[in-house]
Amino acid sequence: MGGKKKLGLKQMERVQDKRDEEEAKEKKKAGPPKEKKAAGIVPPDAKGDKMIGELKKMNVLTPYGVAQRFNIRISAAKSFLSELEENGKIQLVSGNHSIKIYKIPD
C-alpha cells in the first residue's frame, strides 16, 4: 500500500546532477551536425521546354512547390514564375501580396 516515497531536497539535487552529467556526455558524443545543402539562387531557364514539361506534371504552381521541385530559393522561384507569366507560358489563377497561384493553360 502507499505509493512511491517523495524524495527529499538532497535526493532531488543528486538526481538532477546525474541527469545533467548524462546530458553533457551525450552532447559530447554527438558528432558534427550534418551539412545542409544550400538551395540554388539562380532560377532555371524560363525558355526551356524541359522546365515547362516538369511544371506540367505539377497540379498547382506555387512559389513553394517550384522551389522544392527545382531546389531553388523561394525568391528565385517567384521571379521564375513571374517571368513565365510575362512570356505567356503560365497563367495567374489567384493570389494576394504574399502568395500567387498559377496554372499552365491548356
C-alpha positions as CSV (number, residue, x, y, z in Angstrom):
1,M,0.0,0.0,0.0
2,G,1.0,3.5,-0.5
3,G,2.9,5.0,-3.4
4,K,6.4,5.9,-4.2
5,K,8.1,7.9,-1.5
6,K,8.7,11.6,-2.2
7,L,12.3,12.5,-2.5
8,G,13.9,14.9,-0.1
9,L,15.7,18.0,-1.3
10,K,19.2,16.4,-1.2
11,Q,18.0,13.4,-3.1
12,M,16.3,15.6,-5.8
13,E,19.6,17.5,-6.2
14,R,21.5,14.3,-6.7
15,V,19.1,13.0,-9.3
16,Q,19.2,16.4,-11.2
17,D,23.0,16.4,-11.1
18,K,23.1,12.9,-12.6
19,R,20.7,13.9,-15.4
20,D,22.9,17.0,-16.1
21,E,26.0,14.8,-16.3
22,E,24.4,12.3,-18.7
23,E,23.1,15.0,-21.0
24,A,26.6,16.6,-21.1
25,K,28.1,13.2,-22.0
26,E,25.5,12.7,-24.8
27,K,26.2,16.1,-26.2
28,K,30.0,15.4,-26.3
29,K,29.4,12.0,-28.0
30,A,27.3,13.5,-30.8
31,G,29.2,14.1,-33.9
32,P,29.3,17.2,-36.0
33,P,26.0,18.3,-37.4
34,K,25.1,17.3,-40.9
35,E,25.8,19.8,-43.5
36,K,22.7,21.3,-45.2
37,K,22.8,21.6,-48.9
38,A,22.2,25.2,-49.9
39,A,19.4,25.9,-52.3
40,G,20.4,27.5,-55.6
41,I,20.0,31.2,-56.1
42,V,19.8,31.2,-59.8
43,P,16.4,30.3,-61.2
44,P,16.2,27.8,-64.1
45,D,15.9,28.9,-67.7
46,A,12.3,30.1,-68.3
47,K,12.6,29.4,-72.1
48,G,13.5,25.7,-71.8
49,D,10.8,23.2,-72.9
50,K,12.2,20.8,-70.3
51,M,11.2,23.1,-67.5
52,I,7.7,23.5,-68.9
53,G,7.4,19.7,-69.1
54,E,8.3,19.4,-65.4
55,L,5.8,22.2,-64.5
56,K,3.0,20.4,-66.4
57,K,3.4,17.4,-64.0
58,M,2.5,19.7,-61.1
59,N,-1.2,20.2,-60.3
60,V,-0.7,23.7,-58.8
61,L,2.2,26.1,-59.4
62,T,3.1,28.0,-56.3
63,P,6.5,29.5,-55.5
64,Y,7.0,27.0,-52.7
65,G,6.2,24.0,-54.9
66,V,8.5,25.2,-57.6
67,A,11.3,25.9,-55.1
68,Q,11.0,22.4,-53.7
69,R,10.9,20.8,-57.2
70,F,14.0,22.6,-58.6
71,N,15.9,23.0,-55.3
72,I,16.0,26.8,-55.6
73,R,15.1,29.6,-53.2
74,I,11.6,30.8,-52.9
75,S,12.6,34.3,-54.1
76,A,14.2,32.8,-57.2
77,A,11.0,30.7,-57.8
78,K,8.8,33.8,-57.5
79,S,10.9,35.6,-60.1
80,F,10.9,32.5,-62.3
81,L,7.1,32.2,-62.2
82,S,6.6,35.9,-62.9
83,E,8.9,35.6,-65.9
84,L,6.9,32.7,-67.2
85,E,3.8,34.7,-66.8
86,E,5.2,37.6,-68.7
87,N,6.1,35.2,-71.5
88,G,2.6,33.8,-71.6
89,K,3.5,30.2,-70.7
90,I,1.6,30.2,-67.4
91,Q,-1.5,32.0,-66.2
92,L,-2.2,33.6,-62.8
93,V,-5.2,32.0,-61.2
94,S,-5.4,33.6,-57.8
95,G,-3.2,35.4,-55.4
96,N,-2.5,38.2,-53.0
97,H,0.5,40.1,-51.8
98,S,2.1,37.0,-50.2
99,I,1.4,34.1,-52.5
100,K,0.3,33.6,-56.1
101,I,-1.1,30.5,-57.7
102,Y,-0.6,29.8,-61.3
103,K,-1.7,27.2,-63.8
104,I,-0.5,26.1,-67.3
105,P,-3.1,27.0,-69.9
106,D,-4.4,24.1,-71.9
